[in-house]
Amino acid sequence: MYRTLEYLAGISDDDVRRLRSVGIRHTNQLLHRASLDIDRRRLAKKTGVSADRLLEFVNQCTLLEVSGLERWVPLIRRLGINSMPDLRAQDAVALHAKLLAVIGLAGAPTLSDVQYWISQATGLDIVEPPEPEKPLSVIR
């Protein structure tokens, strides 16, 4: 789904300006330009937006790609589901129960919707996690 960068939670006007300066205008472009760790690090150097923030934004972009989840992304994130691995690790029945408790029966997604979101999480998990920092050797 193509959304403007302002749609991402926590993104500042300055972040948007910096990303647009390198040609990233919407969430789909950000997803494809920053899904790999090395690309996030390069983009961070070009824009001044930290690689950690870029990872947070890219994870939100992947959640927006899940069919039918877009409307529920803010609520899903409040439940601690911030990435595809987080979504994939959920039990559909338990997540559905949490959503029902928060939203109520009227307007809540169905159990089959939740099951479908979780099934999509495997195929859409294209964001590479950051590589751990390698300790520098000290020569004495």
C-alpha positions as CSV (number, residue, x, y, z in Angstrom):
1,M,0.0,0.0,0.0
2,Y,1.4,3.4,-0.9
3,R,1.1,5.9,1.9
4,T,2.9,9.1,2.4
5,L,5.7,9.1,5.0
6,E,3.7,11.2,7.4
7,Y,1.5,8.1,7.9
8,L,4.2,6.4,9.9
9,A,3.9,6.8,13.7
10,G,6.8,8.7,15.3
11,I,8.2,10.2,12.1
12,S,9.1,13.8,12.4
13,D,8.8,16.6,9.8
14,D,12.6,16.6,9.7
15,D,12.8,12.9,9.1
16,V,10.3,13.3,6.2
17,R,12.3,16.2,4.7
18,R,15.5,14.2,4.9
19,L,14.0,11.1,3.3
20,R,12.4,13.1,0.6
21,S,15.7,14.7,-0.2
22,V,17.0,11.3,-1.4
23,G,13.9,10.6,-3.4
24,I,11.9,8.6,-0.8
25,R,8.3,9.9,-1.0
26,H,6.1,7.1,0.3
27,T,6.2,4.0,2.5
28,N,6.7,1.5,-0.3
29,Q,9.8,3.3,-1.5
30,L,11.2,3.4,2.1
31,L,10.5,-0.3,2.5
32,H,12.4,-1.2,-0.7
33,R,15.2,1.1,-0.1
34,A,15.8,0.2,3.6
35,S,14.8,-3.5,4.1
36,L,18.5,-4.6,4.3
37,D,20.7,-3.6,7.2
38,I,23.5,-2.4,4.9
39,D,21.0,-0.2,3.0
40,R,19.7,1.3,6.3
41,R,23.2,2.1,7.3
42,R,23.9,3.8,4.0
43,L,20.6,5.7,4.1
44,A,21.4,6.8,7.6
45,K,24.7,8.3,6.5
46,K,23.0,10.1,3.6
47,T,20.0,11.4,5.5
48,G,21.1,11.7,9.1
49,V,18.1,9.6,10.2
50,S,19.5,6.9,12.4
51,A,19.5,3.3,11.3
52,D,17.5,2.3,14.3
53,R,14.8,4.8,13.4
54,L,14.8,3.6,9.8
55,L,14.4,0.1,11.1
56,E,11.4,1.1,13.2
57,F,9.8,2.9,10.2
58,V,10.5,0.0,7.8
59,N,8.9,-2.4,10.2
60,Q,5.8,-0.2,10.2
61,C,5.9,-0.3,6.4
62,T,5.9,-4.1,6.4
63,L,2.8,-4.1,8.7
64,L,1.1,-1.8,6.2
65,E,1.7,-4.4,3.5
66,V,-0.4,-7.1,5.3
67,S,-3.8,-7.2,3.5
68,G,-6.5,-6.0,5.8
69,L,-4.2,-5.0,8.7
70,E,-3.7,-1.4,7.7
71,R,-6.7,-0.1,9.7
72,W,-5.5,-1.9,12.8
73,V,-1.8,-1.1,12.7
74,P,-1.9,1.5,15.5
75,L,-3.8,-0.9,17.8
76,I,-1.5,-3.8,16.9
77,R,1.5,-1.7,17.7
78,R,0.1,-0.8,21.1
79,L,-0.2,-4.5,21.8
80,G,3.5,-4.8,21.3
81,I,3.5,-6.2,17.7
82,N,6.0,-4.0,15.8
83,S,7.4,-6.2,13.1
84,M,6.6,-9.3,11.0
85,P,8.5,-11.6,13.4
86,D,6.3,-10.2,16.2
87,L,3.1,-10.8,14.2
88,R,4.3,-14.3,13.1
89,A,4.9,-15.3,16.7
90,Q,1.3,-14.6,17.7
91,D,-1.4,-17.2,18.5
92,A,-4.4,-16.1,16.4
93,V,-7.0,-17.0,19.1
94,A,-5.1,-15.1,21.8
95,L,-4.5,-12.1,19.6
96,H,-8.2,-12.0,18.5
97,A,-9.2,-12.2,22.2
98,K,-7.0,-9.2,23.0
99,L,-8.4,-7.2,20.1
100,L,-12.0,-8.1,21.2
101,A,-11.1,-7.0,24.8
102,V,-9.9,-3.6,23.5
103,I,-12.3,-2.9,20.7
104,G,-15.4,-4.8,21.7
105,L,-17.4,-7.2,19.5
106,A,-18.8,-4.4,17.2
107,G,-16.2,-3.5,14.7
108,A,-13.4,-5.9,15.7
109,P,-11.7,-8.0,13.1
110,T,-12.8,-11.6,12.8
111,L,-10.7,-14.6,14.0
112,S,-10.2,-15.5,10.3
113,D,-8.9,-12.0,9.6
114,V,-6.3,-12.4,12.4
115,Q,-5.4,-15.9,11.2
116,Y,-4.9,-14.4,7.7
117,W,-2.7,-11.6,9.0
118,I,-0.5,-14.1,10.8
119,S,-0.2,-16.3,7.7
120,Q,0.9,-13.4,5.6
121,A,3.6,-12.5,8.1
122,T,5.9,-15.2,6.8
123,G,5.8,-14.2,3.2
124,L,6.1,-10.5,3.8
125,D,9.0,-10.7,6.3
126,I,11.6,-9.0,4.1
127,V,13.3,-6.8,6.6
128,E,16.8,-8.0,7.6
129,P,17.5,-7.5,11.3
130,P,20.6,-5.4,12.2
131,E,23.8,-7.2,12.4
132,P,25.3,-7.3,15.9
133,E,28.2,-4.9,16.5
134,K,31.5,-6.7,16.2
135,P,33.9,-5.9,19.0
136,L,37.0,-4.1,17.8
137,S,40.3,-5.8,18.6
138,V,42.8,-3.8,20.6
139,I,46.4,-4.2,19.5
140,R,48.8,-3.7,22.4
